[in-house]
Structure formats: C-alpha cells, structure tokens
Amino acid sequence: MKRVPLGLIAGAVLGLLDGLSAFLIPEAQGMMTEIIVWGTAKGLVTGLLVGMIACRIDGVGKNVLAGGAVGAVLSLLAAVSTGSYVEIVPPGIVVGLLAGLVVSKWGK
C-alpha cells in the first residue's frame, strides 16, 4: 500500500486507540465523545504527515523519529488548550512513533 494512505489508516486506528485509552482516566468520563473524536482526528493528521514525510525520507529509524516528532508537536498543540500535558503528549508521541514504523515497514 502507498505510504500516505497507509499513514492515514494507521494514524486513524492509533488515534482511536489513543482516544479510547481515556476510559482509564476517571475525570475524563464526561468528555469521552470529544476525546475520541479529537484523538482520532489528531491521529489522522499525524498519519498523513508521517506518510508524506516517509515519501521523502528513506530509512525506518528516520521515519520513526520523524513520526515521533510530528506526534510530539501535534500533541503539544492539543495540550496547550487544556493544560493536560501528561495525559495528551506521551500517547501522541507513541502514536507518531508507531505510525512512522508502520509506514516505513509496510509502505511502498
């Protein structure tokens, strides 16, 4: 599969899992719909950017690091509005790292 569509799919799935992980935080129970929707959207954008970067850069390590950087930047932007850095940034970085890995390993 081409890298950009694969990045979109991987980002959406990983972003959905990121949003669903909020079920583990009791304070987030009233905001689950928003968290899941925005987590998936953030994952989609992360996957899109990682797929586009992977078209220009070869190498698994470079793509994984680029994915982590994209995930970090997007997560920091999302966390600024809420101030919940610990709950948002680390999972966003993991989404970016995994999207970079998926795109570089299985993308063409």
Rosetta blueprint (number, residue, H / E / L):
1 M L
2 K L
3 R H
4 V H
5 P H
6 L H
7 G H
8 L H
9 I H
10 A H
11 G H
12 A H
13 V H
14 L H
15 G H
16 L H
17 L H
18 D H
19 G H
20 L H
21 S H
22 A H
23 F H
24 L H
25 I L
26 P H
27 E H
28 A H
29 Q H
30 G H
31 M H
32 M H
33 T H
34 E H
35 I H
36 I H
37 V H
38 W H
39 G H
40 T H
41 A H
42 K H
43 G H
44 L H
45 V H
46 T H
47 G H
48 L H
49 L H
50 V H
51 G H
52 M H
53 I H
54 A H
55 C H
56 R H
57 I L
58 D L
59 G L
60 V H
61 G H
62 K H
63 N H
64 V H
65 L H
66 A H
67 G H
68 G H
69 A H
70 V H
71 G H
72 A H
73 V H
74 L H
75 S H
76 L H
77 L H
78 A H
79 A H
80 V H
81 S H
82 T H
83 G L
84 S L
85 Y H
86 V H
87 E H
88 I H
89 V H
90 P H
91 P H
92 G H
93 I H
94 V H
95 V H
96 G H
97 L H
98 L H
99 A H
100 G H
101 L H
102 V H
103 V H
104 S H
105 K H
106 W H
107 G L
108 K L
